[in-house]
Amino acid sequence: MRFRAYIPTLLIMLLLLGATAVASWLLFSDATDKARRQFEEQANAFENLMIDVMRSYQQVLRAGVAAVNAMPAITREQWRFFIRDLAIDDFYPGTQGIGYVKRLRYEEIESFVEEQRRAGRPDYRFNPEGKRDEYTAIVYLEPENWRNTRAVGYDMFSEPRRRAAMERARDTGNAALSRRVSLMQETGEDVQAGALVYMPVYADGLVPDTVEARRRALTGYVYGVFRMQDFIPRVIDRNLPGTLQRLHVQIYDGAKPTEADLMFDDRMLTHSGTSLPPLGRVPLFTDSRPITVAGTDWTIVLGSRPVLEEMVDRSKAWMALLGGTLISLLIAGIVGSLAYAAERNAAAEQELSAEVAERKRAQEQAQLANRELIHRVKNILAIVTAIASQTARYSPTVESFNKAFRERLSSLARVHDLLRPDPAHTPDLGSFVNEILAPYCHWQGALVTSGPPVEVTQNEAVLLSLLFNELATNATKYGAWSVPSGQVTLSWRDEINGAESTVYIVWQERNGPPVLAPSASGFGTNVMKFSIERGLRGRITTSFDPSGVRHEVELPRTSGATPAERHPSANGEDRQNHRN
């Protein structure tokens, strides 16, 4: 069947399937956009929550600064009551503790430690020891549980990240959040990333106008402590319950998320009461949002969880895709059936026309074969006469004549055997040429051949044998081989281009009688043109140079064989033979 007949069917099917695909994609996109908007709403709510919560916690620190300013010599009990009254577990969940830090000079450290011990804290110790430019000490940290007790007496100014936040708070007069730190409250178990927020305390309770004045007036800090894996879930549970069921949340310290700066990851939640669905795959929706908290950059990375992604209702899209595909195939099948029927009718007409044409070609070939048979018989008689004459000329005795004449007749018989080749036999062009032309060569140098190995098919062998017999007959009758000094040079070359090649054959006669161009072409010329131009779809040109006739044959070939299979010679060298 011709493919062209089904092009309209194919176009209709592609058009319908394309329309189905577009409609399904639009439905998929609409469902996905709805879920994306849900995701963005959840992400916006979480971002706003973190900003608002951190601002509200800063207000707690401002209240602590006010308490210190109201009671410059605030005691341990007073600080405890103040923090208790704030009810941070109820209104500010997730806070590890709120503490008071005092600024010290080196010469004050020893008396300060003694004062704390006399106040009922015999284990109070300032650390780390050593000389530095500036000193601070954690005085109070409430609630006073076992974790917070580990941090009391620690000089946070001795650690670079804490010091950077404390200096920023001191110089600006505002709250300052530290980078990711390892808290003094941590032990070897359930280690979490920590963050600290500092609010400066100045003498006289006022914030000086200049940086230098603020540095001189600084007396201490009120600060908040956050263990992030405890802090974030409790904030979410109080303000946006269910968020961690819908969103995968990560918080990084800094503008670029790196593993070293990871502060919170809901996949690491281990405390009881937090049951999250497994992530298990790449989220359908993701977003990365930078925020600034108390002068420090955080990056919030959010991803959708299956609970949120299940809001994508793809049922309508799937129905449209399946229904549209079935309808498209049904319509295409109907159109294809009509095209098939039309094609069958056209094929029947084509087969009938082909049968008529084939019978006509068979009649033409039969007529040509009859004419060729008559012409070949005449040529054989002429060739036998010429062979006998040439053999007698160079035979000194009757016995030598008889022997040479019989051998040449046998060679001639082998040539005509090639017209009925074995179907499995593909002779080499060089061997084929030498075998055909051997009976015509009666003296040394009569034939010189050269060319690479080229295999010829049965059809090519039959048609080329007609060509070479005609050329040899003409050379024997009228050309170079009609005189003892004559010579024929037969050369060929094979130009290969991928799976196609072209064989060029040149027949050149020399040292024969003067060449005269014929006034009209005979049957032999027609046989040569038939064998090359019609039989092999090639081209033959003849030039009648006075020094010797020249025939050039151009033979195009198409073969599935590789060049190595077409040229079996291992060394690839051209073959050159001299016949006598």
Contacts in CASP RR format, 6 or more apart in sequence:
PFRMAT RR
TARGET T0000
AUTHOR 0000-0000-0000
METHOD contacts of the structure
MODEL  1
MRFRAYIPTLLIMLLLLGATAVASWLLFSDATDKARRQFEEQANAFENLM
IDVMRSYQQVLRAGVAAVNAMPAITREQWRFFIRDLAIDDFYPGTQGIGY
VKRLRYEEIESFVEEQRRAGRPDYRFNPEGKRDEYTAIVYLEPENWRNTR
AVGYDMFSEPRRRAAMERARDTGNAALSRRVSLMQETGEDVQAGALVYMP
VYADGLVPDTVEARRRALTGYVYGVFRMQDFIPRVIDRNLPGTLQRLHVQ
IYDGAKPTEADLMFDDRMLTHSGTSLPPLGRVPLFTDSRPITVAGTDWTI
VLGSRPVLEEMVDRSKAWMALLGGTLISLLIAGIVGSLAYAAERNAAAEQ
ELSAEVAERKRAQEQAQLANRELIHRVKNILAIVTAIASQTARYSPTVES
FNKAFRERLSSLARVHDLLRPDPAHTPDLGSFVNEILAPYCHWQGALVTS
GPPVEVTQNEAVLLSLLFNELATNATKYGAWSVPSGQVTLSWRDEINGAE
STVYIVWQERNGPPVLAPSASGFGTNVMKFSIERGLRGRITTSFDPSGVR
HEVELPRTSGATPAERHPSANGEDRQNHRN
1 340 0 8 1.000
1 343 0 8 1.000
1 347 0 8 1.000
2 343 0 8 1.000
2 346 0 8 1.000
5 339 0 8 1.000
5 342 0 8 1.000
5 343 0 8 1.000
5 346 0 8 1.000
6 336 0 8 1.000
6 339 0 8 1.000
6 343 0 8 1.000
8 335 0 8 1.000
8 339 0 8 1.000
9 332 0 8 1.000
9 333 0 8 1.000
9 335 0 8 1.000
9 336 0 8 1.000
9 339 0 8 1.000
10 332 0 8 1.000
12 331 0 8 1.000
12 332 0 8 1.000
12 335 0 8 1.000
13 328 0 8 1.000
13 329 0 8 1.000
13 331 0 8 1.000
13 332 0 8 1.000
13 333 0 8 1.000
13 335 0 8 1.000
16 324 0 8 1.000
16 327 0 8 1.000
16 328 0 8 1.000
16 331 0 8 1.000
16 332 0 8 1.000
17 325 0 8 1.000
17 328 0 8 1.000
20 320 0 8 1.000
20 321 0 8 1.000
20 323 0 8 1.000
20 324 0 8 1.000
20 325 0 8 1.000
20 327 0 8 1.000
20 328 0 8 1.000
21 321 0 8 1.000
23 320 0 8 1.000
23 324 0 8 1.000
24 317 0 8 1.000
24 318 0 8 1.000
24 320 0 8 1.000
24 321 0 8 1.000
25 317 0 8 1.000
27 314 0 8 1.000
27 316 0 8 1.000
27 317 0 8 1.000
27 320 0 8 1.000
28 314 0 8 1.000
28 317 0 8 1.000
31 312 0 8 1.000
31 313 0 8 1.000
31 314 0 8 1.000
31 316 0 8 1.000
31 317 0 8 1.000
32 284 0 8 1.000
32 312 0 8 1.000
34 311 0 8 1.000
34 312 0 8 1.000
34 313 0 8 1.000
35 284 0 8 1.000
35 285 0 8 1.000
35 304 0 8 1.000
35 308 0 8 1.000
35 309 0 8 1.000
35 311 0 8 1.000
35 312 0 8 1.000
36 285 0 8 1.000
38 308 0 8 1.000
38 311 0 8 1.000
39 247 0 8 1.000
39 285 0 8 1.000
39 287 0 8 1.000
39 302 0 8 1.000
39 303 0 8 1.000
39 304 0 8 1.000
39 308 0 8 1.000
40 287 0 8 1.000
42 243 0 8 1.000
42 246 0 8 1.000
42 247 0 8 1.000
42 302 0 8 1.000
42 308 0 8 1.000
43 247 0 8 1.000
43 287 0 8 1.000
43 289 0 8 1.000
43 302 0 8 1.000
45 240 0 8 1.000
45 243 0 8 1.000
46 236 0 8 1.000
46 240 0 8 1.000
46 243 0 8 1.000
46 247 0 8 1.000
46 249 0 8 1.000
46 300 0 8 1.000
46 302 0 8 1.000
47 289 0 8 1.000
47 291 0 8 1.000
47 300 0 8 1.000
49 235 0 8 1.000
49 236 0 8 1.000
49 239 0 8 1.000
49 240 0 8 1.000
50 235 0 8 1.000
50 251 0 8 1.000
50 291 0 8 1.000
50 293 0 8 1.000
50 298 0 8 1.000
50 300 0 8 1.000
51 291 0 8 1.000
51 293 0 8 1.000
53 235 0 8 1.000
53 239 0 8 1.000
54 177 0 8 1.000
54 197 0 8 1.000
54 293 0 8 1.000
54 294 0 8 1.000
56 92 0 8 1.000
57 92 0 8 1.000
57 95 0 8 1.000
57 197 0 8 1.000
57 224 0 8 1.000
58 175 0 8 1.000
58 197 0 8 1.000
58 199 0 8 1.000
58 294 0 8 1.000
60 86 0 8 1.000
60 88 0 8 1.000
60 92 0 8 1.000
60 95 0 8 1.000
60 98 0 8 1.000
61 98 0 8 1.000
61 175 0 8 1.000
61 197 0 8 1.000
61 198 0 8 1.000
61 199 0 8 1.000
61 222 0 8 1.000
61 223 0 8 1.000
61 224 0 8 1.000
62 175 0 8 1.000
62 199 0 8 1.000
63 86 0 8 1.000
64 82 0 8 1.000
64 98 0 8 1.000
64 100 0 8 1.000
64 199 0 8 1.000
64 222 0 8 1.000
65 199 0 8 1.000
65 200 0 8 1.000
65 201 0 8 1.000
65 205 0 8 1.000
65 222 0 8 1.000
67 74 0 8 1.000
67 78 0 8 1.000
67 79 0 8 1.000
67 82 0 8 1.000
68 74 0 8 1.000
68 100 0 8 1.000
68 201 0 8 1.000
68 222 0 8 1.000
69 201 0 8 1.000
69 205 0 8 1.000
71 78 0 8 1.000
74 82 0 8 1.000
74 100 0 8 1.000
74 140 0 8 1.000
75 119 0 8 1.000
76 119 0 8 1.000
76 121 0 8 1.000
76 140 0 8 1.000
79 99 0 8 1.000
79 100 0 8 1.000
79 140 0 8 1.000
79 142 0 8 1.000
80 140 0 8 1.000
80 142 0 8 1.000
80 144 0 8 1.000
83 97 0 8 1.000
83 98 0 8 1.000
83 142 0 8 1.000
83 143 0 8 1.000
84 142 0 8 1.000
86 92 0 8 1.000
86 98 0 8 1.000
88 95 0 8 1.000
88 97 0 8 1.000
88 98 0 8 1.000
93 234 0 8 1.000
93 235 0 8 1.000
93 237 0 8 1.000
93 238 0 8 1.000
94 226 0 8 1.000
94 227 0 8 1.000
94 230 0 8 1.000
94 231 0 8 1.000
94 234 0 8 1.000
94 235 0 8 1.000
95 224 0 8 1.000
95 225 0 8 1.000
95 226 0 8 1.000
95 231 0 8 1.000
96 147 0 8 1.000
96 148 0 8 1.000
96 183 0 8 1.000
96 185 0 8 1.000
96 224 0 8 1.000
96 225 0 8 1.000
96 226 0 8 1.000
96 227 0 8 1.000
96 230 0 8 1.000
96 231 0 8 1.000
97 141 0 8 1.000
97 142 0 8 1.000
97 143 0 8 1.000
97 148 0 8 1.000
97 224 0 8 1.000
97 225 0 8 1.000
98 141 0 8 1.000
98 142 0 8 1.000
98 222 0 8 1.000
98 223 0 8 1.000
98 224 0 8 1.000
98 225 0 8 1.000
99 138 0 8 1.000
99 139 0 8 1.000
99 140 0 8 1.000
99 141 0 8 1.000
99 142 0 8 1.000
99 222 0 8 1.000
99 223 0 8 1.000
99 224 0 8 1.000
99 225 0 8 1.000
100 138 0 8 1.000
100 139 0 8 1.000
100 140 0 8 1.000
100 141 0 8 1.000
100 220 0 8 1.000
100 221 0 8 1.000
100 222 0 8 1.000
101 136 0 8 1.000
101 137 0 8 1.000
101 138 0 8 1.000
101 139 0 8 1.000
101 156 0 8 1.000
101 198 0 8 1.000
101 220 0 8 1.000
101 221 0 8 1.000
101 222 0 8 1.000
101 223 0 8 1.000
102 112 0 8 1.000
102 136 0 8 1.000
102 137 0 8 1.000
102 139 0 8 1.000
102 219 0 8 1.000
102 220 0 8 1.000
103 134 0 8 1.000
103 135 0 8 1.000
103 136 0 8 1.000
103 218 0 8 1.000
103 219 0 8 1.000
103 220 0 8 1.000
104 112 0 8 1.000
104 135 0 8 1.000
104 136 0 8 1.000
104 137 0 8 1.000
105 135 0 8 1.000
106 131 0 8 1.000
106 132 0 8 1.000
106 135 0 8 1.000
109 126 0 8 1.000
109 135 0 8 1.000
109 137 0 8 1.000
112 126 0 8 1.000
112 137 0 8 1.000
113 124 0 8 1.000
113 125 0 8 1.000
113 126 0 8 1.000
116 124 0 8 1.000
116 139 0 8 1.000
117 124 0 8 1.000
121 152 0 8 1.000
124 152 0 8 1.000
124 153 0 8 1.000
125 153 0 8 1.000
126 137 0 8 1.000
126 153 0 8 1.000
126 155 0 8 1.000
127 153 0 8 1.000
127 154 0 8 1.000
127 155 0 8 1.000
128 154 0 8 1.000
128 155 0 8 1.000
128 158 0 8 1.000
132 155 0 8 1.000
132 157 0 8 1.000
132 158 0 8 1.000
134 157 0 8 1.000
135 155 0 8 1.000
135 157 0 8 1.000
136 155 0 8 1.000
136 156 0 8 1.000
136 157 0 8 1.000
136 166 0 8 1.000
136 220 0 8 1.000
136 221 0 8 1.000
137 153 0 8 1.000
137 154 0 8 1.000
137 155 0 8 1.000
138 151 0 8 1.000
138 152 0 8 1.000
138 153 0 8 1.000
138 154 0 8 1.000
138 156 0 8 1.000
139 152 0 8 1.000
139 153 0 8 1.000
140 152 0 8 1.000
141 148 0 8 1.000
141 149 0 8 1.000
141 151 0 8 1.000
141 152 0 8 1.000
141 225 0 8 1.000
142 148 0 8 1.000
147 185 0 8 1.000
148 185 0 8 1.000
148 225 0 8 1.000
150 184 0 8 1.000
150 185 0 8 1.000
151 183 0 8 1.000
151 184 0 8 1.000
151 185 0 8 1.000
151 225 0 8 1.000
154 184 0 8 1.000
156 162 0 8 1.000
156 163 0 8 1.000
156 166 0 8 1.000
156 196 0 8 1.000
156 223 0 8 1.000
157 163 0 8 1.000
157 166 0 8 1.000
159 181 0 8 1.000
161 178 0 8 1.000
161 179 0 8 1.000
161 180 0 8 1.000
161 181 0 8 1.000
162 178 0 8 1.000
162 181 0 8 1.000
162 196 0 8 1.000
164 178 0 8 1.000
164 179 0 8 1.000
165 176 0 8 1.000
165 177 0 8 1.000
165 178 0 8 1.000
165 179 0 8 1.000
165 196 0 8 1.000
165 197 0 8 1.000
165 198 0 8 1.000
165 296 0 8 1.000
166 176 0 8 1.000
166 198 0 8 1.000
166 221 0 8 1.000
168 176 0 8 1.000
168 295 0 8 1.000
169 175 0 8 1.000
169 176 0 8 1.000
169 198 0 8 1.000
169 199 0 8 1.000
169 200 0 8 1.000
169 221 0 8 1.000
170 200 0 8 1.000
170 214 0 8 1.000
170 215 0 8 1.000
170 218 0 8 1.000
171 211 0 8 1.000
171 214 0 8 1.000
171 215 0 8 1.000
173 200 0 8 1.000
173 202 0 8 1.000
173 207 0 8 1.000
173 214 0 8 1.000
174 199 0 8 1.000
174 294 0 8 1.000
175 197 0 8 1.000
175 198 0 8 1.000
175 199 0 8 1.000
175 294 0 8 1.000
176 197 0 8 1.000
176 198 0 8 1.000
176 294 0 8 1.000
176 295 0 8 1.000
176 296 0 8 1.000
177 195 0 8 1.000
177 196 0 8 1.000
177 197 0 8 1.000
177 293 0 8 1.000
177 294 0 8 1.000
177 295 0 8 1.000
177 296 0 8 1.000
178 195 0 8 1.000
178 196 0 8 1.000
178 197 0 8 1.000
178 198 0 8 1.000
178 296 0 8 1.000
179 195 0 8 1.000
179 253 0 8 1.000
179 254 0 8 1.000
179 296 0 8 1.000
180 193 0 8 1.000
180 194 0 8 1.000
180 195 0 8 1.000
180 253 0 8 1.000
180 261 0 8 1.000
180 263 0 8 1.000
181 193 0 8 1.000
181 194 0 8 1.000
181 195 0 8 1.000
181 196 0 8 1.000
182 191 0 8 1.000
182 193 0 8 1.000
182 194 0 8 1.000
183 192 0 8 1.000
183 194 0 8 1.000
183 225 0 8 1.000
183 227 0 8 1.000
185 225 0 8 1.000
185 227 0 8 1.000
186 192 0 8 1.000
190 229 0 8 1.000
190 270 0 8 1.000
192 227 0 8 1.000
192 228 0 8 1.000
192 229 0 8 1.000
192 230 0 8 1.000
193 227 0 8 1.000
193 228 0 8 1.000
193 229 0 8 1.000
193 253 0 8 1.000
193 262 0 8 1.000
193 263 0 8 1.000
193 264 0 8 1.000
194 225 0 8 1.000
194 226 0 8 1.000
194 227 0 8 1.000
194 228 0 8 1.000
194 263 0 8 1.000
195 226 0 8 1.000
195 228 0 8 1.000
195 253 0 8 1.000
195 263 0 8 1.000
196 223 0 8 1.000
196 224 0 8 1.000
196 225 0 8 1.000
196 226 0 8 1.000
197 223 0 8 1.000
197 224 0 8 1.000
197 226 0 8 1.000
197 294 0 8 1.000
198 221 0 8 1.000
198 222 0 8 1.000
198 223 0 8 1.000
198 224 0 8 1.000
199 221 0 8 1.000
199 222 0 8 1.000
199 223 0 8 1.000
200 207 0 8 1.000
200 214 0 8 1.000
200 218 0 8 1.000
200 220 0 8 1.000
200 221 0 8 1.000
201 218 0 8 1.000
201 219 0 8 1.000
201 220 0 8 1.000
201 221 0 8 1.000
201 222 0 8 1.000
202 208 0 8 1.000
202 214 0 8 1.000
202 217 0 8 1.000
202 218 0 8 1.000
202 219 0 8 1.000
203 217 0 8 1.000
203 218 0 8 1.000
203 219 0 8 1.000
204 217 0 8 1.000
207 214 0 8 1.000
208 214 0 8 1.000
208 216 0 8 1.000
208 217 0 8 1.000
228 251 0 8 1.000
228 263 0 8 1.000
228 264 0 8 1.000
229 264 0 8 1.000
229 268 0 8 1.000
229 269 0 8 1.000
229 270 0 8 1.000
229 271 0 8 1.000
230 271 0 8 1.000
231 264 0 8 1.000
232 249 0 8 1.000
232 251 0 8 1.000
232 264 0 8 1.000
232 266 0 8 1.000
233 244 0 8 1.000
233 266 0 8 1.000
233 269 0 8 1.000
233 271 0 8 1.000
233 274 0 8 1.000
236 242 0 8 1.000
236 243 0 8 1.000
236 244 0 8 1.000
243 249 0 8 1.000
244 266 0 8 1.000
244 269 0 8 1.000
244 274 0 8 1.000
244 276 0 8 1.000
245 276 0 8 1.000
245 277 0 8 1.000
245 305 0 8 1.000
245 307 0 8 1.000
246 304 0 8 1.000
246 305 0 8 1.000
246 307 0 8 1.000
246 308 0 8 1.000
247 302 0 8 1.000
247 303 0 8 1.000
247 304 0 8 1.000
247 305 0 8 1.000
247 308 0 8 1.000
248 266 0 8 1.000
248 267 0 8 1.000
248 279 0 8 1.000
248 283 0 8 1.000
248 302 0 8 1.000
248 303 0 8 1.000
248 304 0 8 1.000
248 305 0 8 1.000
249 264 0 8 1.000
249 265 0 8 1.000
249 266 0 8 1.000
249 300 0 8 1.000
249 301 0 8 1.000
249 302 0 8 1.000
249 303 0 8 1.000
250 257 0 8 1.000
250 262 0 8 1.000
250 264 0 8 1.000
250 265 0 8 1.000
250 266 0 8 1.000
250 300 0 8 1.000
250 301 0 8 1.000
250 302 0 8 1.000
251 262 0 8 1.000
251 263 0 8 1.000
251 264 0 8 1.000
251 265 0 8 1.000
251 298 0 8 1.000
251 299 0 8 1.000
251 300 0 8 1.000
251 301 0 8 1.000
252 258 0 8 1.000
252 261 0 8 1.000
252 262 0 8 1.000
252 263 0 8 1.000
252 298 0 8 1.000
252 299 0 8 1.000
252 300 0 8 1.000
252 301 0 8 1.000
253 261 0 8 1.000
253 262 0 8 1.000
253 263 0 8 1.000
253 296 0 8 1.000
253 297 0 8 1.000
253 298 0 8 1.000
254 261 0 8 1.000
254 296 0 8 1.000
254 297 0 8 1.000
254 298 0 8 1.000
254 299 0 8 1.000
255 290 0 8 1.000
255 297 0 8 1.000
255 299 0 8 1.000
256 299 0 8 1.000
257 288 0 8 1.000
257 299 0 8 1.000
257 301 0 8 1.000
263 298 0 8 1.000
266 276 0 8 1.000
267 276 0 8 1.000
267 279 0 8 1.000
269 276 0 8 1.000
276 305 0 8 1.000
277 305 0 8 1.000
277 306 0 8 1.000
277 307 0 8 1.000
279 305 0 8 1.000
283 303 0 8 1.000
283 304 0 8 1.000
283 305 0 8 1.000
283 309 0 8 1.000
284 304 0 8 1.000
284 309 0 8 1.000
284 312 0 8 1.000
285 303 0 8 1.000
285 304 0 8 1.000
285 308 0 8 1.000
285 309 0 8 1.000
286 301 0 8 1.000
286 302 0 8 1.000
286 303 0 8 1.000
286 304 0 8 1.000
287 301 0 8 1.000
287 302 0 8 1.000
287 303 0 8 1.000
288 299 0 8 1.000
288 300 0 8 1.000
288 301 0 8 1.000
288 302 0 8 1.000
289 299 0 8 1.000
289 300 0 8 1.000
289 301 0 8 1.000
289 302 0 8 1.000
290 297 0 8 1.000
290 298 0 8 1.000
290 299 0 8 1.000
290 300 0 8 1.000
291 297 0 8 1.000
291 298 0 8 1.000
291 299 0 8 1.000
291 300 0 8 1.000
292 298 0 8 1.000
368 530 0 8 1.000
371 523 0 8 1.000
372 466 0 8 1.000
372 527 0 8 1.000
375 523 0 8 1.000
375 524 0 8 1.000
375 527 0 8 1.000
376 469 0 8 1.000
379 469 0 8 1.000
379 470 0 8 1.000
379 473 0 8 1.000
380 412 0 8 1.000
382 473 0 8 1.000
382 476 0 8 1.000
382 477 0 8 1.000
383 412 0 8 1.000
383 439 0 8 1.000
383 440 0 8 1.000
383 472 0 8 1.000
383 473 0 8 1.000
383 476 0 8 1.000
384 409 0 8 1.000
384 412 0 8 1.000
386 476 0 8 1.000
386 477 0 8 1.000
386 482 0 8 1.000
387 405 0 8 1.000
387 408 0 8 1.000
387 409 0 8 1.000
387 412 0 8 1.000
387 439 0 8 1.000
387 440 0 8 1.000
387 442 0 8 1.000
388 405 0 8 1.000
390 442 0 8 1.000
391 401 0 8 1.000
391 404 0 8 1.000
391 405 0 8 1.000
391 408 0 8 1.000
391 442 0 8 1.000
392 401 0 8 1.000
393 484 0 8 1.000
394 404 0 8 1.000
394 442 0 8 1.000
394 443 0 8 1.000
395 401 0 8 1.000
395 404 0 8 1.000
395 405 0 8 1.000
408 439 0 8 1.000
409 439 0 8 1.000
411 435 0 8 1.000
411 438 0 8 1.000
411 439 0 8 1.000
412 439 0 8 1.000
414 435 0 8 1.000
415 435 0 8 1.000
415 436 0 8 1.000
415 438 0 8 1.000
415 439 0 8 1.000
415 465 0 8 1.000
415 469 0 8 1.000
418 427 0 8 1.000
418 432 0 8 1.000
418 435 0 8 1.000
418 436 0 8 1.000
418 461 0 8 1.000
418 462 0 8 1.000
418 465 0 8 1.000
419 462 0 8 1.000
419 465 0 8 1.000
421 427 0 8 1.000
421 458 0 8 1.000
421 461 0 8 1.000
421 462 0 8 1.000
423 458 0 8 1.000
425 458 0 8 1.000
426 455 0 8 1.000
426 456 0 8 1.000
426 457 0 8 1.000
426 458 0 8 1.000
427 455 0 8 1.000
427 456 0 8 1.000
427 461 0 8 1.000
428 453 0 8 1.000
428 454 0 8 1.000
428 455 0 8 1.000
428 456 0 8 1.000
429 451 0 8 1.000
429 453 0 8 1.000
429 454 0 8 1.000
429 455 0 8 1.000
429 456 0 8 1.000
429 492 0 8 1.000
429 503 0 8 1.000
430 449 0 8 1.000
430 451 0 8 1.000
430 453 0 8 1.000
430 454 0 8 1.000
430 575 0 8 1.000
430 577 0 8 1.000
432 456 0 8 1.000
432 461 0 8 1.000
432 464 0 8 1.000
432 465 0 8 1.000
433 449 0 8 1.000
433 468 0 8 1.000
433 490 0 8 1.000
434 447 0 8 1.000
434 449 0 8 1.000
434 577 0 8 1.000
434 579 0 8 1.000
436 465 0 8 1.000
436 468 0 8 1.000
436 469 0 8 1.000
436 472 0 8 1.000
437 447 0 8 1.000
437 468 0 8 1.000
437 472 0 8 1.000
437 488 0 8 1.000
437 490 0 8 1.000
437 579 0 8 1.000
438 579 0 8 1.000
440 446 0 8 1.000
440 447 0 8 1.000
440 472 0 8 1.000
440 475 0 8 1.000
440 476 0 8 1.000
440 481 0 8 1.000
441 447 0 8 1.000
441 481 0 8 1.000
441 579 0 8 1.000
441 580 0 8 1.000
442 481 0 8 1.000
442 580 0 8 1.000
443 484 0 8 1.000
443 580 0 8 1.000
444 578 0 8 1.000
444 580 0 8 1.000
445 487 0 8 1.000
445 578 0 8 1.000
445 579 0 8 1.000
445 580 0 8 1.000
446 481 0 8 1.000
446 486 0 8 1.000
446 487 0 8 1.000
446 488 0 8 1.000
446 579 0 8 1.000
446 580 0 8 1.000
447 487 0 8 1.000
447 488 0 8 1.000
447 490 0 8 1.000
447 577 0 8 1.000
447 578 0 8 1.000
447 579 0 8 1.000
448 487 0 8 1.000
448 488 0 8 1.000
448 489 0 8 1.000
448 490 0 8 1.000
448 576 0 8 1.000
448 577 0 8 1.000
448 578 0 8 1.000
448 579 0 8 1.000
449 489 0 8 1.000
449 490 0 8 1.000
449 491 0 8 1.000
449 575 0 8 1.000
449 576 0 8 1.000
449 577 0 8 1.000
449 579 0 8 1.000
450 489 0 8 1.000
450 490 0 8 1.000
450 491 0 8 1.000
450 492 0 8 1.000
450 574 0 8 1.000
450 575 0 8 1.000
450 576 0 8 1.000
450 577 0 8 1.000
451 491 0 8 1.000
451 492 0 8 1.000
451 493 0 8 1.000
451 574 0 8 1.000
451 575 0 8 1.000
451 576 0 8 1.000
452 492 0 8 1.000
452 493 0 8 1.000
452 494 0 8 1.000
452 567 0 8 1.000
452 569 0 8 1.000
452 572 0 8 1.000
452 573 0 8 1.000
452 574 0 8 1.000
452 575 0 8 1.000
453 567 0 8 1.000
453 568 0 8 1.000
453 569 0 8 1.000
453 572 0 8 1.000
453 575 0 8 1.000
454 492 0 8 1.000
454 494 0 8 1.000
454 503 0 8 1.000
454 566 0 8 1.000
454 567 0 8 1.000
455 561 0 8 1.000
455 566 0 8 1.000
455 567 0 8 1.000
455 568 0 8 1.000
456 464 0 8 1.000
459 535 0 8 1.000
459 536 0 8 1.000
460 536 0 8 1.000
460 555 0 8 1.000
460 557 0 8 1.000
463 531 0 8 1.000
463 532 0 8 1.000
463 535 0 8 1.000
463 536 0 8 1.000
464 531 0 8 1.000
464 536 0 8 1.000
466 527 0 8 1.000
466 528 0 8 1.000
466 530 0 8 1.000
466 531 0 8 1.000
467 528 0 8 1.000
467 531 0 8 1.000
467 532 0 8 1.000
467 540 0 8 1.000
467 553 0 8 1.000
470 524 0 8 1.000
470 527 0 8 1.000
470 528 0 8 1.000
471 507 0 8 1.000
471 528 0 8 1.000
471 551 0 8 1.000
472 481 0 8 1.000
474 549 0 8 1.000
475 481 0 8 1.000
475 482 0 8 1.000
475 488 0 8 1.000
475 509 0 8 1.000
476 482 0 8 1.000
478 513 0 8 1.000
479 486 0 8 1.000
479 509 0 8 1.000
479 512 0 8 1.000
479 513 0 8 1.000
479 515 0 8 1.000
479 548 0 8 1.000
479 549 0 8 1.000
480 486 0 8 1.000
480 487 0 8 1.000
480 488 0 8 1.000
480 509 0 8 1.000
480 510 0 8 1.000
480 511 0 8 1.000
480 512 0 8 1.000
480 548 0 8 1.000
481 488 0 8 1.000
482 512 0 8 1.000
482 513 0 8 1.000
483 511 0 8 1.000
483 512 0 8 1.000
483 513 0 8 1.000
485 511 0 8 1.000
485 512 0 8 1.000
486 509 0 8 1.000
486 510 0 8 1.000
486 511 0 8 1.000
486 512 0 8 1.000
487 509 0 8 1.000
487 510 0 8 1.000
487 511 0 8 1.000
488 507 0 8 1.000
488 508 0 8 1.000
488 509 0 8 1.000
488 510 0 8 1.000
489 506 0 8 1.000
489 507 0 8 1.000
489 508 0 8 1.000
489 510 0 8 1.000
490 505 0 8 1.000
490 506 0 8 1.000
490 507 0 8 1.000
490 508 0 8 1.000
491 505 0 8 1.000
491 506 0 8 1.000
491 508 0 8 1.000
492 503 0 8 1.000
492 504 0 8 1.000
492 505 0 8 1.000
492 506 0 8 1.000
493 503 0 8 1.000
493 504 0 8 1.000
494 501 0 8 1.000
494 502 0 8 1.000
494 503 0 8 1.000
494 504 0 8 1.000
494 566 0 8 1.000
494 567 0 8 1.000
495 501 0 8 1.000
495 502 0 8 1.000
495 503 0 8 1.000
495 504 0 8 1.000
496 563 0 8 1.000
496 566 0 8 1.000
499 558 0 8 1.000
499 559 0 8 1.000
499 560 0 8 1.000
500 556 0 8 1.000
500 557 0 8 1.000
500 558 0 8 1.000
500 559 0 8 1.000
501 556 0 8 1.000
501 557 0 8 1.000
501 559 0 8 1.000
501 566 0 8 1.000
502 554 0 8 1.000
502 555 0 8 1.000
502 556 0 8 1.000
502 557 0 8 1.000
503 553 0 8 1.000
503 554 0 8 1.000
503 555 0 8 1.000
503 557 0 8 1.000
504 552 0 8 1.000
504 553 0 8 1.000
504 554 0 8 1.000
504 555 0 8 1.000
505 552 0 8 1.000
505 553 0 8 1.000
505 555 0 8 1.000
506 550 0 8 1.000
506 551 0 8 1.000
506 552 0 8 1.000
506 553 0 8 1.000
507 549 0 8 1.000
507 550 0 8 1.000
507 551 0 8 1.000
507 552 0 8 1.000
507 553 0 8 1.000
508 548 0 8 1.000
508 550 0 8 1.000
509 515 0 8 1.000
509 548 0 8 1.000
509 549 0 8 1.000
509 550 0 8 1.000
510 547 0 8 1.000
510 548 0 8 1.000
512 548 0 8 1.000
514 546 0 8 1.000
515 544 0 8 1.000
515 545 0 8 1.000
515 546 0 8 1.000
515 547 0 8 1.000
515 548 0 8 1.000
515 549 0 8 1.000
516 544 0 8 1.000
517 544 0 8 1.000
518 544 0 8 1.000
528 540 0 8 1.000
529 540 0 8 1.000
532 538 0 8 1.000
532 539 0 8 1.000
532 540 0 8 1.000
532 553 0 8 1.000
532 555 0 8 1.000
533 539 0 8 1.000
533 540 0 8 1.000
536 555 0 8 1.000
537 556 0 8 1.000
538 553 0 8 1.000
538 554 0 8 1.000
538 555 0 8 1.000
538 556 0 8 1.000
539 553 0 8 1.000
539 554 0 8 1.000
540 551 0 8 1.000
540 552 0 8 1.000
540 553 0 8 1.000
540 554 0 8 1.000
541 551 0 8 1.000
541 552 0 8 1.000
542 549 0 8 1.000
542 550 0 8 1.000
542 551 0 8 1.000
542 552 0 8 1.000
543 549 0 8 1.000
543 550 0 8 1.000
543 552 0 8 1.000
559 566 0 8 1.000
569 575 0 8 1.000
END
